[in-house]
Amino acid sequence: MFSRINILRIISGHLNTLRSLNQNKDSKSIYLPDFLLFFLFPLLLSGILTYNGIELLTQVSNLIAAISILGGFLFNFLAIIYGAMDKLKEDIAKAGVNNSLIEFKKIFIKEIHSNISYCILLSIFTVTFLVIYSYNFPCTLFYTIVKQILLFINYFLLIHFLLSLLMVLNRTYILLKKDIEEN
């Protein structure tokens, strides 16, 4: 019933890109430095910002606009990656092309596709949680706690989105640099 909106494949595809290149290909574990950077660091920083009471309320509309724009750009970037897959098929068809370079490009294009899809998913969740956070709850203890939890979640999503976006940028840079060096 929910197979059309199943996001687990996107999440698992992204998590598979966080393996070390030195690990066994069958290994499903996340590379420890990547786990620390992409999950533990945002959790700790979100906790610190939330604990210190640093609010987002005045910037929610700006954050929603920025995340929405970046999410839209990421959809367009997926189309560009699809075009890169077509170019890769042409490279495979050419005689005399370096097979290790083709394998490298295949892996990177697949991983960039997974990372971009995950970033789009993060942007959707971030905008959703920012909208919920911007709602004016009544001033009771329960809603104060809920507001703090939402603030923590928003900080985590924003930091995680930023780091994931930087990873996409870095991987795209590496892929294009290899492509330029080839020609």
C-alpha positions as CSV (number, residue, x, y, z in Angstrom):
1,M,0.0,0.0,0.0
2,F,2.8,2.4,0.9
3,S,5.3,1.1,-1.7
4,R,4.9,4.3,-3.8
5,I,6.1,6.5,-0.9
6,N,8.6,4.1,0.6
7,I,11.6,6.2,1.6
8,L,13.6,3.3,3.2
9,R,15.4,2.6,-0.1
10,I,16.6,6.1,-0.3
11,I,17.8,6.1,3.3
12,S,19.5,2.7,2.9
13,G,21.1,3.8,-0.4
14,H,22.5,6.9,1.2
15,L,23.8,4.9,4.3
16,N,25.5,2.5,1.9
17,T,27.5,5.4,0.5
18,L,28.9,6.1,4.0
19,R,31.1,3.0,3.9
20,S,34.9,3.2,3.7
21,L,36.3,2.3,0.3
22,N,38.7,0.0,2.1
23,Q,35.8,-2.0,3.6
24,N,34.6,-5.3,2.2
25,K,31.9,-4.6,-0.5
26,D,29.5,-6.8,1.4
27,S,30.0,-4.8,4.6
28,K,26.9,-2.8,5.5
29,S,28.5,-1.0,8.5
30,I,29.0,2.8,8.3
31,Y,32.6,4.0,8.4
32,L,33.2,5.3,11.9
33,P,34.5,8.7,10.9
34,D,31.5,9.2,8.7
35,F,29.2,8.2,11.5
36,L,30.8,10.6,13.8
37,L,30.7,13.5,11.3
38,F,27.2,12.9,9.9
39,F,25.3,11.7,12.9
40,L,27.1,12.2,16.2
41,F,28.4,15.7,15.5
42,P,24.9,17.0,14.5
43,L,23.4,15.3,17.6
44,L,25.9,16.9,19.9
45,L,25.8,20.4,18.3
46,S,21.9,20.2,18.3
47,G,22.0,19.3,22.0
48,I,24.3,22.2,22.8
49,L,22.3,24.7,20.8
50,T,19.0,23.5,22.3
51,Y,20.4,23.4,25.8
52,N,21.7,27.0,25.5
53,G,18.2,28.1,24.3
54,I,19.4,29.5,21.0
55,E,16.1,29.9,19.1
56,L,15.3,29.6,15.5
57,L,11.8,31.2,15.6
58,T,12.9,34.5,14.0
59,Q,14.6,32.8,11.1
60,V,12.1,30.0,10.4
61,S,10.7,31.7,7.3
62,N,14.2,32.4,5.9
63,L,15.2,28.8,6.6
64,I,12.1,27.4,5.0
65,A,12.8,29.5,1.9
66,A,16.4,28.5,1.7
67,I,15.8,24.8,2.2
68,S,13.0,24.8,-0.3
69,I,15.1,26.5,-3.0
70,L,18.0,24.1,-2.4
71,G,15.6,21.1,-2.5
72,G,14.3,22.4,-5.9
73,F,17.9,22.7,-7.2
74,L,18.6,19.2,-6.0
75,F,15.7,17.9,-8.1
76,N,17.3,19.6,-11.2
77,F,20.6,18.2,-10.2
78,L,19.1,14.7,-10.3
79,A,18.3,15.3,-14.0
80,I,21.9,16.3,-14.6
81,I,23.1,13.1,-12.9
82,Y,20.8,11.1,-15.2
83,G,22.5,12.8,-18.1
84,A,25.9,11.8,-16.7
85,M,24.7,8.2,-16.6
86,D,23.9,8.5,-20.4
87,K,27.4,9.8,-21.0
88,L,28.8,7.0,-19.1
89,K,27.0,4.5,-21.3
90,E,28.5,6.2,-24.3
91,D,32.0,5.9,-22.7
92,I,31.5,2.2,-22.1
93,A,30.5,1.8,-25.8
94,K,33.8,3.6,-26.9
95,A,36.8,1.4,-27.5
96,G,40.0,2.1,-25.5
97,V,38.4,3.8,-22.5
98,N,40.1,3.1,-19.2
99,N,37.9,0.4,-17.4
100,S,39.0,1.5,-13.9
101,L,37.9,5.0,-14.7
102,I,34.5,3.8,-15.9
103,E,34.1,1.7,-12.7
104,F,35.0,4.8,-10.7
105,K,32.5,6.9,-12.5
106,K,29.8,4.2,-12.2
107,I,30.3,4.1,-8.4
108,F,30.4,7.8,-8.0
109,I,27.3,8.5,-10.1
110,K,25.4,5.9,-8.2
111,E,26.5,7.3,-4.9
112,I,25.8,10.9,-5.9
113,H,22.3,9.9,-7.0
114,S,21.7,8.3,-3.6
115,N,23.1,11.3,-1.8
116,I,21.0,13.8,-3.8
117,S,17.8,11.8,-3.2
118,Y,18.6,11.7,0.5
119,C,19.2,15.4,0.6
120,I,15.9,16.0,-1.1
121,L,14.3,13.8,1.5
122,L,16.1,15.8,4.3
123,S,14.9,19.0,2.8
124,I,11.3,17.8,2.9
125,F,11.5,16.7,6.5
126,T,13.4,19.9,7.5
127,V,10.7,22.2,6.0
128,T,8.0,20.1,7.6
129,F,9.5,20.2,11.0
130,L,10.3,23.9,10.7
131,V,6.6,24.6,9.9
132,I,5.5,22.5,12.9
133,Y,8.0,24.4,15.1
134,S,6.8,27.8,13.9
135,Y,3.3,27.0,15.2
136,N,2.4,28.9,18.4
137,F,1.7,26.3,21.1
138,P,-0.1,27.3,24.3
139,C,2.3,28.0,27.1
140,T,2.1,24.8,29.2
141,L,4.9,22.6,30.4
142,F,4.0,19.8,27.9
143,Y,4.1,22.2,24.9
144,T,7.3,23.8,26.2
145,I,8.9,20.3,26.2
146,V,7.5,19.6,22.7
147,K,8.9,22.9,21.5
148,Q,12.4,22.0,22.8
149,I,12.2,18.6,21.2
150,L,11.2,20.2,17.9
151,L,14.0,22.8,18.2
152,F,16.5,19.9,18.7
153,I,15.1,18.0,15.7
154,N,15.3,21.1,13.5
155,Y,18.9,21.8,14.5
156,F,19.8,18.2,13.8
157,L,18.1,18.2,10.4
158,L,19.6,21.5,9.4
159,I,23.2,20.5,10.3
160,H,22.8,17.0,8.8
161,F,21.4,18.6,5.6
162,L,24.3,21.0,5.4
163,L,26.9,18.2,5.8
164,S,25.1,15.9,3.3
165,L,24.9,18.8,0.8
166,L,28.7,19.4,1.3
167,M,29.3,15.7,0.6
168,V,27.3,15.9,-2.6
169,L,29.3,18.9,-3.7
170,N,32.6,17.2,-2.9
171,R,31.6,14.0,-4.7
172,T,30.4,16.0,-7.8
173,Y,33.6,18.0,-7.8
174,I,35.7,14.8,-7.7
175,L,33.6,13.2,-10.5
176,L,33.9,16.3,-12.7
177,K,37.6,16.6,-12.0
178,K,38.2,13.0,-13.1
179,D,36.2,13.7,-16.2
180,I,38.2,16.8,-17.1
181,E,41.5,15.0,-16.4
182,E,40.4,12.2,-18.7
183,N,39.9,14.6,-21.6
